[in-house]
Amino acid sequence: STVVMVFQAPVIIGDSSSEFKFSIKRGDKIRVGEALGRWREQ
Amino acid sequence: SSFIKKLQTATQARASFNGGSGSSRGDSFLVPGATVATLLMLGVLHARRMYDDKKVEEARERGIESEFQPDFKASVLRLLPLRSISRCWGYLTSVEMPVWLRPYVYRAWARAFHSKLEEAALPLNKYANLREFFVRALKEGCRPIDPDPQCLVSPVDGTILRFGELKGPGVMIEQVKGFSYSVASLLGASSFLPMVAEGDMDEDGDEAENTPMDKRKKSWWRISLSSPKVRDSVSSRPVKGLFYCVIYLKPGDYHHIHSPVDWKIFIRRHFSGNLYPVNERATRTIRNLYIENERVVLEGLWQEGFMAIAAIGAINIGSIELPIEPEFRSNLPRKKLLHPETAEERLYEPGIGMTLRKGDEIAAFNMG
């Protein structure tokens, strides 16, 4: 089975200063509840 | 088959040696012989597949990407009644097993597919059949949810196949090197995928001021689901900050899907397509694998905007269950021939949506 997620996340546009970054690599094993990515104020 | 032929020859030889009296004994030997041959064949196939997987993984580590290569086997697959085969498999795995046999079967399954039995919520002999065991819940606390409010968590246990930002016209996701599929086809033509027309882009490539993103900033909960727009996906491109992630679940993985963030689901779409396998080999050989397979798409909004999760079934794990809509059934015999891109839709609480918290269960895959 496969799950595909499509989502909007923060990027730097105009006065917005936070940016979403994936915290995974291709081929990584991941489990429910572990972070796929984070966004932080730059 | 050569093994069985040898067995038959040996049986006939023994029968003639005994003056014909060994015929019934020979027949009784044939059945266990055939079973052993079948098991051996399955073992060899499994070993070969593991060897192939290892080779692909080693190539990936060396930076060599596998390419799209349609083959004869993939063409033959299209001719098979895969949905019916999947339902038969579901029926077989629903047969209740004797209590004494259950732990042996489930341990064998766990060994073959690397499942962690110590995480199962119930003792092994409480699962009446393989189907029930497969969709087992986990013990409390086995999957802690990352508490960081500025993080998006994985909705499933699995392996990351691809991820990235969606850019450029057409909004395509690469299935494998040399072949991509359109996100609009995956999610449905009536999806609320946030796009901007090419004419709305300024010289720097940024969206003009009046984009869906800006509208969202003003009021992201207020969304009209009553009049989906038909867009030309080729002449439009996604708004900035649209990402995707593809996660593959192996047969031994925990097959429940949880909310990656706090969000509201507005719509569920069910595409009753075919049920191909979705393993590494299938991604390389079957064109449009994900958009031809039966799938359920849940679409809604979270604090940053659009969110959609597509659960794509496979031949062995074909049915998708929704705890948020218990009456929903997938992998049923098709009453009418629908185009694979035609979806059956359901709106959840029109205009309000169904609120889910990060970590809440939203769907589960089941066998057959």
Contacts between the chains, C-beta under 8 A, distances in Angstrom:
chain1	res1	chain2	res2	distance
A	1	B	248	7.8
A	1	B	249	4.5
A	1	B	255	6.6
A	1	B	278	6.5
A	1	B	311	7.1
A	1	B	312	6.4
A	1	B	313	6.2
A	1	B	314	5.3
A	1	B	317	4.8
A	1	B	365	4.7
A	2	B	161	7.5
A	2	B	246	6.5
A	2	B	247	6.9
A	2	B	248	5.3
A	2	B	249	6.8
A	2	B	278	5.0
A	2	B	290	6.5
A	2	B	312	4.5
A	2	B	314	7.6
A	3	B	155	6.2
A	3	B	156	5.1
A	3	B	158	7.0
A	3	B	246	7.6
A	3	B	247	4.9
A	3	B	249	7.0
A	3	B	257	6.2
A	3	B	309	6.4
A	3	B	310	6.9
A	3	B	311	5.7
A	3	B	312	7.1
A	4	B	173	7.3
A	4	B	186	6.3
A	4	B	244	6.6
A	4	B	245	7.4
A	4	B	246	5.1
A	4	B	247	7.8
A	4	B	290	6.7
A	4	B	309	7.5
A	4	B	310	4.4
A	4	B	312	6.9
A	5	B	155	6.8
A	5	B	244	6.5
A	5	B	245	4.7
A	5	B	247	7.7
A	5	B	260	6.7
A	5	B	307	7.6
A	5	B	308	7.2
A	5	B	309	5.5
A	5	B	310	7.8
A	6	B	166	7.3
A	6	B	183	5.9
A	6	B	186	7.9
A	6	B	187	6.6
A	6	B	193	7.0
A	6	B	242	7.0
A	6	B	243	7.4
A	6	B	244	4.9
A	6	B	306	7.3
A	6	B	307	7.7
A	6	B	308	4.7
A	6	B	310	7.7
A	7	B	152	7.2
A	7	B	242	7.5
A	7	B	243	5.7
A	7	B	244	7.7
A	7	B	260	7.8
A	7	B	302	7.3
A	7	B	304	7.5
A	7	B	305	7.6
A	7	B	306	6.4
A	7	B	307	4.6
A	7	B	308	7.1
A	8	B	194	6.3
A	8	B	213	7.5
A	8	B	216	7.9
A	8	B	239	7.3
A	8	B	241	5.4
A	8	B	242	5.6
A	8	B	243	7.5
A	8	B	304	5.2
A	8	B	305	3.3
A	8	B	306	4.6
A	8	B	307	7.3
A	9	B	152	6.9
A	9	B	241	5.6
A	9	B	243	5.5
A	9	B	304	5.3
A	9	B	305	8.0
A	10	B	241	6.4
A	10	B	304	5.9
A	11	B	240	5.1
A	11	B	241	3.7
A	13	B	206	7.0
A	13	B	213	7.4
A	13	B	240	5.7
A	13	B	241	7.3
A	18	B	150	7.8
A	20	B	152	7.7
A	20	B	241	7.0
A	20	B	243	6.7
A	22	B	163	5.5
A	22	B	164	7.8
A	22	B	243	7.7
A	22	B	245	7.5
A	24	B	160	5.1
A	24	B	163	6.5
A	24	B	245	7.8
A	25	B	160	7.0
A	26	B	60	7.6
A	26	B	160	5.7
A	26	B	161	7.1
A	26	B	162	6.7
A	26	B	163	7.5
A	27	B	57	7.4
A	27	B	60	6.2
A	27	B	159	6.6
A	27	B	160	6.5
A	28	B	159	7.1
A	28	B	160	4.7
A	29	B	158	7.5
A	29	B	159	5.7
A	30	B	154	4.5
A	30	B	156	7.9
A	30	B	157	7.1
A	30	B	158	6.4
A	30	B	159	7.5
A	30	B	160	6.1
A	30	B	247	6.9
A	31	B	143	6.1
A	31	B	154	6.6
A	31	B	157	4.8
A	31	B	254	7.7
A	32	B	143	4.3
A	32	B	145	7.9
A	32	B	153	7.4
A	32	B	154	5.9
A	32	B	155	6.8
A	32	B	156	6.1
A	32	B	157	5.7
A	32	B	254	6.8
A	32	B	256	7.3
A	32	B	258	5.1
A	32	B	359	7.8
A	33	B	143	4.7
A	33	B	144	5.6
A	33	B	145	4.0
A	33	B	146	6.0
A	33	B	153	5.2
A	33	B	154	6.9
A	33	B	258	7.2
A	33	B	359	6.2
A	34	B	146	6.4
A	34	B	153	6.3
A	34	B	154	5.2
A	35	B	146	4.7
A	35	B	148	6.8
A	35	B	151	4.4
A	35	B	152	7.1
A	35	B	153	5.8
A	35	B	154	7.7
A	36	B	151	7.8
A	36	B	152	5.2
A	36	B	153	6.3
A	36	B	154	5.2
A	36	B	163	7.6
A	36	B	245	6.0
A	36	B	260	6.9
A	37	B	151	7.0
A	37	B	152	5.4
A	37	B	243	7.7
A	38	B	148	6.5
A	38	B	150	5.6
A	38	B	151	4.5
A	38	B	152	7.6
A	39	B	150	5.2
A	39	B	151	7.9
A	40	B	150	6.4
